[in-house]
Amino acid sequence: MKWIDKIPLTTLLVAAVLLAVLPLHSTPHLIEKLDMLADGTLRRPIDIFDLFMHGTPSVLLIVRLVRQFVLDKK
């Protein structure tokens, strides 16, 4: 997991924010796909791919922050 510590925090932050709010003109894909997941309608492969594509930077950012601020204090 040390590879994640090498990714600059600003890069992860920008990627997570941009992919979380895109597209700007309608409901963001990440919110739409999470709603579909909660409703049980996330079935098509393109929708599953979209969830992973838009959600991965946010997950990586959370993991990076936990490793940096929570695990380093122990």
C-alpha positions in Angstrom: 0.0 0.0 0.0 3.0 2.3 0.0 2.3 3.2 -3.7 -0.7 5.2 -2.6 1.5 7.3 -0.3 3.5 8.4 -3.4 0.4 9.9 -5.1 0.3 13.7 -4.4 -2.6 14.6 -2.2 -3.6 17.5 -4.4 -3.8 15.3 -7.5 -6.1 12.9 -5.7 -8.2 15.8 -4.4 -8.6 17.4 -7.8 -9.4 14.0 -9.5 -11.9 13.0 -6.8 -13.8 16.4 -6.9 -13.9 16.5 -10.7 -15.1 13.0 -11.2 -17.6 13.3 -8.3 -19.3 16.4 -9.8 -19.2 15.6 -13.6 -21.2 16.2 -15.6 -22.0 19.7 -14.4 -25.2 20.1 -16.4 -27.2 17.3 -14.9 -27.1 14.9 -11.9 -23.5 13.9 -11.3 -22.7 10.3 -12.4 -21.4 9.3 -9.0 -24.6 10.3 -7.3 -26.7 8.8 -10.0 -24.8 5.5 -9.8 -24.9 5.4 -6.0 -28.6 5.9 -6.1 -28.9 3.1 -8.6 -26.8 0.9 -6.3 -29.1 1.7 -3.3 -32.2 1.0 -5.4 -30.9 -2.3 -6.7 -31.0 -1.1 -10.3 -27.3 -1.0 -11.0 -27.2 -4.0 -13.4 -25.8 -2.9 -16.8 -22.0 -3.3 -17.2 -21.6 0.3 -18.4 -23.2 1.6 -15.2 -21.0 -0.6 -13.1 -17.9 0.7 -15.0 -19.2 4.2 -14.5 -19.5 3.8 -10.8 -15.9 2.4 -10.5 -14.5 5.1 -12.8 -16.2 8.0 -10.9 -15.8 6.5 -7.5 -12.2 5.2 -7.6 -10.5 8.6 -7.0 -12.7 9.3 -4.0 -12.0 5.9 -2.5 -8.2 6.4 -3.1 -8.4 9.9 -1.5 -10.1 8.5 1.6 -7.6 5.7 1.9 -4.7 8.1 1.4 -6.1 10.5 4.1 -6.7 7.6 6.6 -3.1 6.3 6.0 -1.7 9.8 6.4 -3.6 11.2 9.4 -5.1 8.2 11.3 -2.5 5.4 10.9 0.5 7.7 11.3 -0.6 8.8 14.8 -0.4 5.3 16.2 
